[in-house]
């Protein structure tokens, strides 16, 4: 179960905070995540666990009725990711000014 009833008050607090901020979700394919972890020497997380983690994020976003900005780091260079995120932040700041 993603959220235990004991955590519903925490969920309401999180929703209140999220209404005031911009959420950016960095994602990439499970295969790329596994390759990145292995290149760091982190072999404790399996591909199945990575997929479960990604699914839990998606479920949490759905429960929170949240549509974050999504940045696929597997399809962009680090410089492109930086430029994209900078553009998101500038856009959000312009909406709030």
Secondary structure as the mmCIF struct_conf table of DSSP 4:
data_model
#
loop_
_struct_conf.conf_type_id
_struct_conf.id
_struct_conf.beg_label_comp_id
_struct_conf.beg_label_asym_id
_struct_conf.beg_label_seq_id
_struct_conf.end_label_comp_id
_struct_conf.end_label_asym_id
_struct_conf.end_label_seq_id
BEND BEND1 UNK A 3 UNK A 3
HELX_RH_3T_P HELX_RH_3T_P1 UNK A 5 UNK A 7
HELX_RH_AL_P HELX_RH_AL_P1 UNK A 8 UNK A 18
TURN_TY1_P TURN_TY1_P1 UNK A 19 UNK A 20
BEND BEND2 UNK A 21 UNK A 21
STRN STRN1 UNK A 24 UNK A 27
HELX_RH_AL_P HELX_RH_AL_P2 UNK A 30 UNK A 39
TURN_TY1_P TURN_TY1_P2 UNK A 40 UNK A 41
BEND BEND3 UNK A 44 UNK A 45
HELX_RH_AL_P HELX_RH_AL_P3 UNK A 47 UNK A 63
TURN_TY1_P TURN_TY1_P3 UNK A 64 UNK A 65
STRN STRN2 UNK A 69 UNK A 72
TURN_TY1_P TURN_TY1_P4 UNK A 73 UNK A 74
BEND BEND4 UNK A 75 UNK A 76
HELX_RH_AL_P HELX_RH_AL_P4 UNK A 78 UNK A 95
TURN_TY1_P TURN_TY1_P5 UNK A 96 UNK A 96
#
